[in-house]
Amino acid sequence: MLDQTAEQAQAGDAAWVGEERWKPIVLEAVKLRQVAGESAVRILVGEHAILVAGDEKHVVGVVFIKGHPVVKSVVRMVRQLMRLPANALPAL
């Protein structure tokens, strides 16, 4: 999972938890979200999906197995996090 502020994005720094092999792919998805001008993007990579969502201050990226039962809950949780005021977001 990736948690990143706008300043970290510009510096190429981010809080990362998980398999390192996914980090460059998720960071590219973050760039794609910015280029697309969307608040969230979902990218399919083989058996996996990457959800990247955020606002002007924070970006969160999650990699999950397509069709896994937990996906719905994770997507809902990310949406709820993005609706919270920036000062209420938990630190990783």
A tleap script that builds the chain and sets N, CA, C and O, in Angstrom:
source leaprc.protein.ff14SB
mol = sequence {
  NMET LEU ASP GLN THR ALA GLU GLN ALA GLN
  ALA GLY ASP ALA ALA TRP VAL GLY GLU GLU
  ARG TRP LYS PRO ILE VAL LEU GLU ALA VAL
  LYS LEU ARG GLN VAL ALA GLY GLU SER ALA
  VAL ARG ILE LEU VAL GLY GLU HIE ALA ILE
  LEU VAL ALA GLY ASP GLU LYS HIE VAL VAL
  GLY VAL VAL PHE ILE LYS GLY HIE PRO VAL
  VAL LYS SER VAL VAL ARG MET VAL ARG GLN
  LEU MET ARG LEU PRO ALA ASN ALA LEU PRO
  ALA CLEU
}
set mol.1.N position { 0.835 -1.168 0.000 }
set mol.1.CA position { 0.000 0.000 0.000 }
set mol.1.C position { 0.888 1.242 0.000 }
set mol.1.O position { 1.944 1.268 0.631 }
set mol.2.N position { 0.456 2.231 -0.693 }
set mol.2.CA position { 1.169 3.496 -0.804 }
set mol.2.C position { 0.340 4.593 -0.153 }
set mol.2.O position { -0.868 4.679 -0.374 }
set mol.3.N position { 0.982 5.422 0.642 }
set mol.3.CA position { 0.349 6.620 1.185 }
set mol.3.C position { 1.315 7.756 0.908 }
set mol.3.O position { 2.477 7.698 1.310 }
set mol.4.N position { 0.846 8.781 0.227 }
set mol.4.CA position { 1.742 9.809 -0.262 }
set mol.4.C position { 1.079 11.172 -0.201 }
set mol.4.O position { -0.096 11.315 -0.538 }
set mol.5.N position { 1.845 12.186 0.235 }
set mol.5.CA position { 1.360 13.559 0.181 }
set mol.5.C position { 1.844 14.179 -1.118 }
set mol.5.O position { 2.686 13.602 -1.806 }
set mol.6.N position { 1.320 15.347 -1.459 }
set mol.6.CA position { 1.730 16.034 -2.688 }
set mol.6.C position { 3.224 16.344 -2.662 }
set mol.6.O position { 3.899 16.228 -3.684 }
set mol.7.N position { 3.741 16.737 -1.500 }
set mol.7.CA position { 5.166 17.055 -1.386 }
set mol.7.C position { 6.012 15.810 -1.605 }
set mol.7.O position { 7.050 15.876 -2.263 }
set mol.8.N position { 5.577 14.669 -1.058 }
set mol.8.CA position { 6.310 13.422 -1.248 }
set mol.8.C position { 6.288 12.993 -2.707 }
set mol.8.O position { 7.271 12.450 -3.213 }
set mol.9.N position { 5.177 13.233 -3.381 }
set mol.9.CA position { 5.073 12.867 -4.794 }
set mol.9.C position { 6.090 13.634 -5.622 }
set mol.9.O position { 6.727 13.071 -6.512 }
set mol.10.N position { 6.241 14.922 -5.327 }
set mol.10.CA position { 7.201 15.733 -6.072 }
set mol.10.C position { 8.634 15.305 -5.771 }
set mol.10.O position { 9.498 15.378 -6.645 }
set mol.11.N position { 8.892 14.861 -4.546 }
set mol.11.CA position { 10.236 14.443 -4.157 }
set mol.11.C position { 10.501 12.981 -4.503 }
set mol.11.O position { 11.627 12.504 -4.365 }
set mol.12.N position { 9.460 12.266 -4.953 }
set mol.12.CA position { 9.617 10.848 -5.272 }
set mol.12.C position { 9.682 9.972 -4.036 }
set mol.12.O position { 10.190 8.852 -4.095 }
set mol.13.N position { 9.171 10.470 -2.912 }
set mol.13.CA position { 9.203 9.745 -1.644 }
set mol.13.C position { 7.775 9.356 -1.278 }
set mol.13.O position { 6.836 10.107 -1.543 }
set mol.14.N position { 7.613 8.182 -0.668 }
set mol.14.CA position { 6.281 7.747 -0.267 }
set mol.14.C position { 6.396 6.711 0.835 }
set mol.14.O position { 7.403 6.011 0.940 }
set mol.15.N position { 5.353 6.617 1.661 }
set mol.15.CA position { 5.278 5.559 2.660 }
set mol.15.C position { 4.795 4.315 1.936 }
set mol.15.O position { 3.739 4.342 1.303 }
set mol.16.N position { 5.550 3.223 2.016 }
set mol.16.CA position { 5.212 2.007 1.290 }
set mol.16.C position { 5.159 0.827 2.252 }
set mol.16.O position { 6.049 0.653 3.085 }
set mol.17.N position { 4.104 0.016 2.129 }
set mol.17.CA position { 3.968 -1.221 2.887 }
set mol.17.C position { 3.584 -2.301 1.890 }
set mol.17.O position { 2.601 -2.152 1.165 }
set mol.18.N position { 4.345 -3.383 1.844 }
set mol.18.CA position { 4.007 -4.476 0.948 }
set mol.18.C position { 5.191 -4.935 0.119 }
set mol.18.O position { 6.337 -4.575 0.391 }
set mol.19.N position { 4.898 -5.735 -0.896 }
set mol.19.CA position { 5.933 -6.280 -1.757 }
set mol.19.C position { 6.576 -5.178 -2.595 }
set mol.19.O position { 5.890 -4.415 -3.276 }
set mol.20.N position { 7.892 -5.111 -2.532 }
set mol.20.CA position { 8.636 -4.066 -3.242 }
set mol.20.C position { 8.436 -4.139 -4.759 }
set mol.20.O position { 8.519 -3.112 -5.433 }
set mol.21.N position { 8.175 -5.322 -5.305 }
set mol.21.CA position { 8.037 -5.446 -6.764 }
set mol.21.C position { 6.848 -4.658 -7.306 }
set mol.21.O position { 6.820 -4.325 -8.491 }
set mol.22.N position { 5.861 -4.354 -6.452 }
set mol.22.CA position { 4.700 -3.593 -6.892 }
set mol.22.C position { 4.911 -2.091 -6.812 }
set mol.22.O position { 4.180 -1.332 -7.448 }
set mol.23.N position { 5.895 -1.649 -6.044 }
set mol.23.CA position { 6.080 -0.213 -5.820 }
set mol.23.C position { 6.243 0.587 -7.113 }
set mol.23.O position { 5.555 1.596 -7.270 }
set mol.24.N position { 7.126 0.192 -8.057 }
set mol.24.CA position { 7.253 1.007 -9.283 }
set mol.24.C position { 5.971 1.032 -10.116 }
set mol.24.O position { 5.678 2.030 -10.775 }
set mol.25.N position { 5.218 -0.049 -10.089 }
set mol.25.CA position { 3.970 -0.106 -10.861 }
set mol.25.C position { 2.935 0.840 -10.242 }
set mol.25.O position { 2.244 1.565 -10.958 }
set mol.26.N position { 2.835 0.827 -8.919 }
set mol.26.CA position { 1.889 1.704 -8.230 }
set mol.26.C position { 2.283 3.163 -8.423 }
set mol.26.O position { 1.414 4.011 -8.626 }
set mol.27.N position { 3.570 3.469 -8.364 }
set mol.27.CA position { 4.011 4.852 -8.570 }
set mol.27.C position { 3.679 5.330 -9.980 }
set mol.27.O position { 3.334 6.496 -10.168 }
set mol.28.N position { 3.776 4.451 -10.966 }
set mol.28.CA position { 3.371 4.822 -12.331 }
set mol.28.C position { 1.861 5.038 -12.400 }
set mol.28.O position { 1.393 5.912 -13.128 }
set mol.29.N position { 1.099 4.249 -11.649 }
set mol.29.CA position { -0.360 4.441 -11.602 }
set mol.29.C position { -0.705 5.791 -10.978 }
set mol.29.O position { -1.673 6.437 -11.379 }
set mol.30.N position { 0.093 6.214 -9.993 }
set mol.30.CA position { -0.103 7.533 -9.384 }
set mol.30.C position { 0.101 8.619 -10.435 }
set mol.30.O position { -0.668 9.578 -10.503 }
set mol.31.N position { 1.140 8.465 -11.253 }
set mol.31.CA position { 1.398 9.440 -12.320 }
set mol.31.C position { 0.252 9.446 -13.330 }
set mol.31.O position { -0.164 10.511 -13.788 }
set mol.32.N position { -0.258 8.267 -13.680 }
set mol.32.CA position { -1.368 8.167 -14.626 }
set mol.32.C position { -2.608 8.871 -14.084 }
set mol.32.O position { -3.315 9.546 -14.831 }
set mol.33.N position { -2.874 8.716 -12.791 }
set mol.33.CA position { -4.008 9.402 -12.166 }
set mol.33.C position { -3.873 10.907 -12.317 }
set mol.33.O position { -4.845 11.607 -12.599 }
set mol.34.N position { -2.663 11.391 -12.126 }
set mol.34.CA position { -2.415 12.830 -12.242 }
set mol.34.C position { -2.598 13.296 -13.686 }
set mol.34.O position { -3.228 14.324 -13.932 }
set mol.35.N position { -2.051 12.546 -14.634 }
set mol.35.CA position { -2.178 12.908 -16.059 }
set mol.35.C position { -3.639 12.883 -16.495 }
set mol.35.O position { -4.081 13.745 -17.254 }
set mol.36.N position { -4.389 11.887 -16.009 }
set mol.36.CA position { -5.798 11.757 -16.381 }
set mol.36.C position { -6.664 12.827 -15.726 }
set mol.36.O position { -7.769 13.104 -16.192 }
set mol.37.N position { -6.169 13.425 -14.653 }
set mol.37.CA position { -6.951 14.455 -13.963 }
set mol.37.C position { -8.149 13.891 -13.227 }
set mol.37.O position { -9.148 14.583 -13.033 }
set mol.38.N position { -8.052 12.636 -12.816 }
set mol.38.CA position { -9.150 11.977 -12.103 }
set mol.38.C position { -8.808 11.854 -10.623 }
set mol.38.O position { -7.634 11.847 -10.252 }
set mol.39.N position { -9.834 11.756 -9.777 }
set mol.39.CA position { -9.576 11.564 -8.352 }
set mol.39.C position { -9.178 10.127 -8.051 }
set mol.39.O position { -8.510 9.863 -7.051 }
set mol.40.N position { -9.587 9.188 -8.919 }
set mol.40.CA position { -9.245 7.777 -8.708 }
set mol.40.C position { -9.097 7.072 -10.048 }
set mol.40.O position { -9.791 7.389 -11.015 }
set mol.41.N position { -8.173 6.100 -10.088 }
set mol.41.CA position { -8.032 5.236 -11.248 }
set mol.41.C position { -7.870 3.802 -10.762 }
set mol.41.O position { -7.341 3.553 -9.678 }
set mol.42.N position { -8.332 2.872 -11.578 }
set mol.42.CA position { -8.142 1.454 -11.296 }
set mol.42.C position { -7.471 0.851 -12.520 }
set mol.42.O position { -7.942 1.014 -13.645 }
set mol.43.N position { -6.369 0.158 -12.286 }
set mol.43.CA position { -5.579 -0.409 -13.374 }
set mol.43.C position { -5.505 -1.922 -13.189 }
set mol.43.O position { -5.229 -2.408 -12.092 }
set mol.44.N position { -5.753 -2.654 -14.261 }
set mol.44.CA position { -5.679 -4.107 -14.214 }
set mol.44.C position { -4.311 -4.568 -14.695 }
set mol.44.O position { -3.823 -4.131 -15.737 }
set mol.45.N position { -3.698 -5.465 -13.913 }
set mol.45.CA position { -2.392 -6.036 -14.239 }
set mol.45.C position { -2.509 -7.539 -14.015 }
set mol.45.O position { -2.363 -8.018 -12.891 }
set mol.46.N position { -2.770 -8.277 -15.083 }
set mol.46.CA position { -2.930 -9.726 -14.945 }
set mol.46.C position { -4.049 -10.071 -13.990 }
set mol.46.O position { -5.193 -9.664 -14.190 }
set mol.47.N position { -3.721 -10.825 -12.948 }
set mol.47.CA position { -4.691 -11.266 -11.946 }
set mol.47.C position { -4.916 -10.214 -10.850 }
set mol.47.O position { -5.686 -10.443 -9.916 }
set mol.48.N position { -4.253 -9.080 -10.966 }
set mol.48.CA position { -4.321 -8.053 -9.933 }
set mol.48.C position { -4.957 -6.769 -10.452 }
set mol.48.O position { -5.030 -6.533 -11.658 }
set mol.49.N position { -5.412 -5.954 -9.519 }
set mol.49.CA position { -5.917 -4.622 -9.831 }
set mol.49.C position { -5.249 -3.648 -8.868 }
set mol.49.O position { -4.971 -3.977 -7.715 }
set mol.50.N position { -5.002 -2.447 -9.369 }
set mol.50.CA position { -4.413 -1.388 -8.552 }
set mol.50.C position { -5.432 -0.258 -8.487 }
set mol.50.O position { -5.910 0.222 -9.515 }
set mol.51.N position { -5.756 0.156 -7.279 }
set mol.51.CA position { -6.634 1.300 -7.070 }
set mol.51.C position { -5.771 2.428 -6.526 }
set mol.51.O position { -5.089 2.268 -5.514 }
set mol.52.N position { -5.807 3.571 -7.205 }
set mol.52.CA position { -5.103 4.768 -6.746 }
set mol.52.C position { -6.156 5.866 -6.637 }
set mol.52.O position { -6.839 6.189 -7.609 }
set mol.53.N position { -6.276 6.431 -5.444 }
set mol.53.CA position { -7.263 7.488 -5.212 }
set mol.53.C position { -6.629 8.568 -4.363 }
set mol.53.O position { -5.703 8.312 -3.593 }
set mol.54.N position { -7.137 9.779 -4.513 }
set mol.54.CA position { -6.594 10.854 -3.702 }
set mol.54.C position { -7.194 12.195 -4.010 }
set mol.54.O position { -8.136 12.323 -4.791 }
set mol.55.N position { -6.622 13.191 -3.372 }
set mol.55.CA position { -7.005 14.576 -3.600 }
set mol.55.C position { -5.723 15.369 -3.811 }
set mol.55.O position { -4.678 14.797 -4.122 }
set mol.56.N position { -5.802 16.681 -3.642 }
set mol.56.CA position { -4.607 17.495 -3.885 }
set mol.56.C position { -3.559 17.332 -2.790 }
set mol.56.O position { -2.418 17.756 -2.972 }
set mol.57.N position { -3.919 16.725 -1.656 }
set mol.57.CA position { -2.962 16.587 -0.548 }
set mol.57.C position { -2.465 15.169 -0.318 }
set mol.57.O position { -1.305 14.988 0.052 }
set mol.58.N position { -3.304 14.153 -0.525 }
set mol.58.CA position { -2.930 12.770 -0.241 }
set mol.58.C position { -3.317 11.846 -1.385 }
set mol.58.O position { -4.318 12.057 -2.070 }
set mol.59.N position { -2.500 10.818 -1.572 }
set mol.59.CA position { -2.793 9.778 -2.560 }
set mol.59.C position { -2.572 8.430 -1.887 }
set mol.59.O position { -1.590 8.233 -1.172 }
set mol.60.N position { -3.503 7.499 -2.125 }
set mol.60.CA position { -3.400 6.155 -1.585 }
set mol.60.C position { -3.483 5.184 -2.751 }
set mol.60.O position { -4.340 5.322 -3.624 }
set mol.61.N position { -2.588 4.197 -2.764 }
set mol.61.CA position { -2.607 3.157 -3.787 }
set mol.61.C position { -2.663 1.794 -3.128 }
set mol.61.O position { -1.944 1.538 -2.163 }
set mol.62.N position { -3.518 0.915 -3.646 }
set mol.62.CA position { -3.683 -0.425 -3.085 }
set mol.62.C position { -3.658 -1.432 -4.229 }
set mol.62.O position { -4.302 -1.230 -5.258 }
set mol.63.N position { -2.909 -2.521 -4.040 }
set mol.63.CA position { -2.873 -3.625 -5.006 }
set mol.63.C position { -3.657 -4.776 -4.398 }
set mol.63.O position { -3.448 -5.131 -3.238 }
set mol.64.N position { -4.565 -5.362 -5.182 }
set mol.64.CA position { -5.328 -6.490 -4.688 }
set mol.64.C position { -5.586 -7.480 -5.808 }
set mol.64.O position { -5.465 -7.149 -6.987 }
set mol.65.N position { -5.945 -8.701 -5.427 }
set mol.65.CA position { -6.265 -9.746 -6.399 }
set mol.65.C position { -7.682 -9.496 -6.895 }
set mol.65.O position { -8.604 -9.318 -6.100 }
set mol.66.N position { -7.850 -9.484 -8.229 }
set mol.66.CA position { -9.178 -9.239 -8.809 }
set mol.66.C position { -10.165 -10.270 -8.274 }
set mol.66.O position { -9.859 -11.459 -8.190 }
set mol.67.N position { -11.339 -9.798 -7.920 }
set mol.67.CA position { -12.410 -10.683 -7.487 }
set mol.67.C position { -12.298 -11.179 -6.062 }
set mol.67.O position { -13.156 -11.942 -5.618 }
set mol.68.N position { -11.279 -10.779 -5.331 }
set mol.68.CA position { -11.128 -11.205 -3.932 }
set mol.68.C position { -12.264 -10.607 -3.112 }
set mol.68.O position { -12.656 -9.466 -3.358 }
set mol.69.N position { -12.806 -11.351 -2.139 }
set mol.69.CA position { -13.936 -10.852 -1.352 }
set mol.69.C position { -13.673 -9.542 -0.608 }
set mol.69.O position { -14.616 -8.802 -0.328 }
set mol.70.N position { -12.425 -9.241 -0.284 }
set mol.70.CA position { -12.114 -8.047 0.490 }
set mol.70.C position { -12.077 -6.776 -0.366 }
set mol.70.O position { -12.055 -5.670 0.174 }
set mol.71.N position { -12.070 -6.926 -1.686 }
set mol.71.CA position { -11.918 -5.774 -2.581 }
set mol.71.C position { -12.990 -4.724 -2.337 }
set mol.71.O position { -12.676 -3.538 -2.231 }
set mol.72.N position { -14.227 -5.129 -2.247 }
set mol.72.CA position { -15.327 -4.185 -2.058 }
set mol.72.C position { -15.123 -3.344 -0.795 }
set mol.72.O position { -15.332 -2.131 -0.804 }
set mol.73.N position { -14.715 -4.001 0.282 }
set mol.73.CA position { -14.487 -3.294 1.540 }
set mol.73.C position { -13.309 -2.334 1.441 }
set mol.73.O position { -13.368 -1.224 1.970 }
set mol.74.N position { -12.238 -2.753 0.765 }
set mol.74.CA position { -11.060 -1.892 0.626 }
set mol.74.C position { -11.402 -0.656 -0.197 }
set mol.74.O position { -11.025 0.455 0.176 }
set mol.75.N position { -12.103 -0.831 -1.301 }
set mol.75.CA position { -12.495 0.298 -2.147 }
set mol.75.C position { -13.370 1.269 -1.343 }
set mol.75.O position { -13.186 2.484 -1.420 }
set mol.76.N position { -14.300 0.739 -0.587 }
set mol.76.CA position { -15.167 1.584 0.241 }
set mol.76.C position { -14.339 2.334 1.290 }
set mol.76.O position { -14.566 3.521 1.523 }
set mol.77.N position { -13.386 1.651 1.919 }
set mol.77.CA position { -12.550 2.279 2.930 }
set mol.77.C position { -11.716 3.412 2.336 }
set mol.77.O position { -11.591 4.472 2.949 }
set mol.78.N position { -11.145 3.201 1.151 }
set mol.78.CA position { -10.344 4.242 0.500 }
set mol.78.C position { -11.217 5.448 0.177 }
set mol.78.O position { -10.796 6.586 0.383 }
set mol.79.N position { -12.422 5.216 -0.325 }
set mol.79.CA position { -13.338 6.330 -0.613 }
set mol.79.C position { -13.665 7.120 0.655 }
set mol.79.O position { -13.705 8.350 0.636 }
set mol.80.N position { -13.898 6.403 1.757 }
set mol.80.CA position { -14.198 7.081 3.019 }
set mol.80.C position { -13.004 7.893 3.504 }
set mol.80.O position { -13.177 9.005 4.004 }
set mol.81.N position { -11.798 7.354 3.364 }
set mol.81.CA position { -10.594 8.086 3.754 }
set mol.81.C position { -10.454 9.376 2.963 }
set mol.81.O position { -10.053 10.404 3.509 }
set mol.82.N position { -10.782 9.325 1.685 }
set mol.82.CA position { -10.639 10.507 0.852 }
set mol.82.C position { -11.685 11.571 1.178 }
set mol.82.O position { -11.498 12.738 0.836 }
set mol.83.N position { -12.782 11.188 1.834 }
set mol.83.CA position { -13.806 12.156 2.221 }
set mol.83.C position { -13.489 12.839 3.545 }
set mol.83.O position { -14.069 13.882 3.850 }
set mol.84.N position { -12.575 12.269 4.344 }
set mol.84.CA position { -12.228 12.865 5.621 }
set mol.84.C position { -11.423 14.140 5.408 }
set mol.84.O position { -10.707 14.256 4.414 }
set mol.85.N position { -11.531 15.101 6.330 }
set mol.85.CA position { -10.665 16.293 6.251 }
set mol.85.C position { -9.204 15.864 6.362 }
set mol.85.O position { -8.898 14.884 7.041 }
set mol.86.N position { -8.303 16.585 5.704 }
set mol.86.CA position { -6.883 16.218 5.644 }
set mol.86.C position { -6.280 16.059 7.034 }
set mol.86.O position { -5.434 15.186 7.229 }
set mol.87.N position { -6.685 16.869 8.002 }
set mol.87.CA position { -6.103 16.760 9.340 }
set mol.87.C position { -6.624 15.560 10.120 }
set mol.87.O position { -6.108 15.262 11.197 }
set mol.88.N position { -7.644 14.859 9.598 }
set mol.88.CA position { -8.202 13.696 10.281 }
set mol.88.C position { -7.646 12.389 9.723 }
set mol.88.O position { -7.927 11.323 10.270 }
set mol.89.N position { -6.856 12.448 8.635 }
set mol.89.CA position { -6.309 11.227 8.058 }
set mol.89.C position { -5.273 10.606 8.990 }
set mol.89.O position { -4.434 11.318 9.543 }
set mol.90.N position { -5.323 9.284 9.169 }
set mol.90.CA position { -4.356 8.626 10.042 }
set mol.90.C position { -2.970 8.602 9.406 }
set mol.90.O position { -2.853 8.527 8.183 }
set mol.91.N position { -1.944 8.663 10.203 }
set mol.91.CA position { -0.567 8.584 9.706 }
set mol.91.C position { -0.151 7.129 9.603 }
set mol.91.O position { -0.491 6.317 10.465 }
set mol.92.N position { 0.579 6.800 8.559 }
set mol.92.CA position { 1.097 5.433 8.422 }
set mol.92.C position { 2.484 5.341 8.982 }
set mol.92.O position { 3.090 4.269 8.958 }
savepdb mol mol.pdb
quit
